[in-house]
Amino acid sequence: MRVAVAAVTFDRHKELAVLLDSINAQSATVDTICLVDSGTNPARDIAERHPNVDYVRSEANLGGAGGFALAALKAVASGADWIWMMDDDAEPGDPECLATLLREAESRNLEAVVPLVVAPGHPDRLSFFFRIDGKVTHDRSELERVGFLPDDGHFFNGALIRSDVFFKVGLPDIRLFIRGDEVDFTIRLRKAGIRFGTVTTTAVTHPHAFTETKHVFGARWHVIVPESAFKRYYYYRNRGYLIRRYFRVRSLVADVGGYLGYFLQRRDLPGLVSWARSFTTGLRAKGFAPLEDQKF
């Protein structure tokens, strides 16, 4: 089975070098690494250290969504059977990561398989939470006890996807830019009946988002508050847009109640206004434009 990597990078040369080395150190062979570089300082010299890298320079900042869309399309065009998705600040946890994903996909008859995503330097902590029995957890051991989580997973870092899946559900939505493109893709997988899930026997590392998770009414209700205005805008707007697109009533109730509670508890009126403005922009399916035209 031929495997191509779809990777994106933006001005993280050190991390990219580590990623490319670790991919080519996998026990399972990677035929092609389709790398889309949207950074202000091109990383061509790093890419050229590896003969199997298909380097694509983008003069426009495509964001994570656009970068993954282009990289995935290039990877599919290479004729690969499987596409392994990677951000430049991710890294396979060990040389058997890809082999484990391939084996699990075959044994479970999956069309997409996702590893755990753990925090660098903290292999026992998940970078992104899962909800187990209604409660949010970052504890890797709790997921390992479950063994396999069907129809759930954190795309795109480390996700291994059959190439024909992109013909069934499409590419990541470039309009979402960052934050939310992975949620949209997961929803499309579920609606299309794609067989996927998370295996807990292997992992990739990726910077965590511990501080973004804000509990509002105890462990069962939380909101995500990104640290920068740039990320907050896209996260809130894309949440609103996806609620409209897929008529996600439960998410609407959770977001309105959660963010109202969070900002009012903190007496943060500017924060509440900023959330409402971005969120309602998404609900109205507005605000899609090139990065240079956006106002945060």
N, C-alpha and C positions, 0 to 999 in steps of 0.2 A: 504494500500500500504506500503510495507516494504522499508525502507530507510537505506542504509549503507553509511558511510562517507569514502572517500578515502583521506587520509591526509599524508603529508610528513613533516619530521622535520630534522634539521641539527643544533645542538648546540644552540638552542633557548629554553632553559628549561622554563624560565619565561613566554615567549609568548605562548609556548605549553600548559602550565598549564591553562592559561586564555582561550585559544581556546577550550580545552576539557571541561572545566567548562561551557562555553557558549553554546557548542553544546548540552550538556546534560541538559541545562536549557531551551531548545526550547520547545514551546508548542506542537509541532508535535514530535512524538517519533522517535528517531534514534535507530535502532536495533543494529547495529555494527559499530564501528569505526576502520577501517583498517589503521593502522599507520605504515608507513615505516620510520625507523630511520637510516640515513646514517652518523650521526654525529661522531665526534671523542670522545665525552663524552656521552655514551648511556643514554637515558632518560627513561629506563625501570621503574624506581621507580615512575616517574610521570604518566606513562601510567597505572600502576597497581592500581592507586587510583580510576580508573573507571572500573567496571567489564565488561562493554561492549566493551572495547578496545581489538582488536586483534593486538598485538604488533609484528612487524617483524623487526628484527635487520639485517641490511646489513653492512657487513665489507668493502664493496666497496662503494665509493662515486658514487652514481648513477645519481647525478644531479637531477634537478626538473623533467626532462622528464622521466628518468628511475624510479625515485621514484613514480611519478604519474602512470606510466605504471604498476608497481608492485602493488601499492595500489589499483588501479582500478580493476585489475585482481582479487585480493583477494576479493574485494567488490562484484564483479559480482559473484564469486564463492560462496559467502555467501547466494545466492538466493534472494538478494534484487531486488526490482522492479526499484528503483531509486538509483543513485549514486551521492552523494554530495561531490564535490571536494573542498579541503581546504589546503592551505599552513599554516605552523606553525605560521607565523606572521600575519595571517588574523583573523578576528573575526566577527561573525554575528552582524549586527547593533542593533538588538533587538530580544526578545524571539519569535516574530512572523515571523521572516525571512523565515524559512523553510516552515511554513504553508502558507505564502504568495506565495512562489515559487510553491508549490504543487497546490495551488488553481489556480494560473495564468496558469500553464501548462495544467491543466484540462480544464479550460474555453476557452483557446485559441488553444487547441489540439496540444500542442507542445511536441516535443521529447527531447528538451533540453531548459532550461530557465536560464538566467543569471541575477543576480542583478547588481545594480550599485556598483562600488568600490570607496569608499571615503577615504580621508586621515584621519588618526587618529588625533583627536582634531580639525579637520576642516570638519565637516559634510556637509558643503556647497560646498566643493571642491572635484572634481573627481581626484583620484590618477592617472588615465590614461585618456588621452584625447579622445574625440569623435570629429568627423568632422560633423558639422551641416551647411548646405548650403555652403559647400566648405571651411569653416573656422574651425580651431582647437579651441576647448573650453574645459576648466576644470570646467565650471560652472554647478553645479548640477541642478539649477533651469531651465536652458535651456533644459536639458534632460527631466525634469519632465513635461515641457509644451508639449513635443512631446508625452509622455505617454508610447509608446511601440515602440521599434526599431526592426523590423523584420530582420532576417538574419545578425545580428550584435551583438557583445558582446566581452567582455574581459574574455577569459578563462585563467586559470582554477579556480581562486579564487571565491568560492561561486556558481559555475556552478552546476546546478542540471540536470543530464543526465539519460535518461532511459537506463537500463542495456543493452537492445538489440542493442542500438546504437553502442556499442563497437564491436559487431559482424558485423555490417555493414561497419564501417569506420576504425576499428582497434584501437589499443592503442596508446598513445603518443609515438613518435619516440625517442627511447633512444639515437640515434646517435646525436641528437641536443643538448643534455645535459641540457643547460639552454638557455633562450632567443631564441625564434622562434618556440619552440615546440607547443605553444598555437596558433600561426599563422598557422602552418601546420595543426593542428587539425581542426581549423575553416575552412580552405580551403577544407579539406576532407568532412566536414559536408555539405558545400554548393554543392560540386560536387555530393554527394550522395543524395541530395534532402531532407536532414533532416530538419524538421520544428523546428526552434529555433529563439530566439531573446532575447533582454534585456527588463526587466520590470523596471520601474523607481519608483515603489512604495515601494521598500525595498532595502537594501544595506548591504554590508560587508565592514569592514575597512581593509586597507592594506597600508603599507608605500608607499608614493607617489613617482613619478618620474618627478616632476616639472622641476628640474634643467637639466634633460637629453634632454628636448625638446628645440632645437635650431632653431630659425627662420632664414631663409636665404634670401629669396626674399619677405618679407612681411608675412602676416598672412596665406596665402594660400600655402606656401612652407616651409617645415621644415625638419630637420633631427634629429635623435636620436643619442646622443653621451653619452654612459654610462660613469660613473665616474672612473671605474677601468680598467686597461689593461686587466684583466681577463674577465670581462664582455664585454668589447669592442670587444675582439677577437671573442667570441662566437656570439655576436650580428651581427657583420659584416659578419663573415663566414656563419652563418645561413641565413642571408638575401641573400647572393649570391647563396647559395645552393637552397633555395626555388624559387628564380627567374629561375634558371636552371630547377628544377624539374617540375615546373608548367608553364614554358614559360611565365613569367609575364613581358611582354615588358614595360608596363607603369611603373612598379616598377623599372625596369632596368634604364629607362630614369630618373625617379625621384631620384634614388640613385646616379647615376653617376653625374647628374647635381647638385643635392643638396650638396653632400659631396665635390665635386670639388669647388663649390662656397663657402662653409663654410670654408674649410681649406685654400683656397687661399685668402679669405677676411682677415683671421687671420694671413696670412703669416706663417702658421704652416706646414712646409714641412715634419717634422717627423710624424706629425699626419696624413697627406695625404698618406705618404708611408705606414704607419701602416694599415690604412683603406684599401688601394689598395691591400696590400699583403693578408690580411684576406679575403677581399671580393672576390678576384680572386681565392683564395683557395676554397671557397664555389662554385664559378661558375664552377670550374673544378671537383667538387664533391670529393675533397680531404680533408685531415686533420681530418678524423674521427679516434679517438684512445682513449684508456683509459686516464683519467685525468692525471695520472702520466707521460704519454708520450707526453703531450702537451707542447709547448713552446709559451709563450706569449710575 
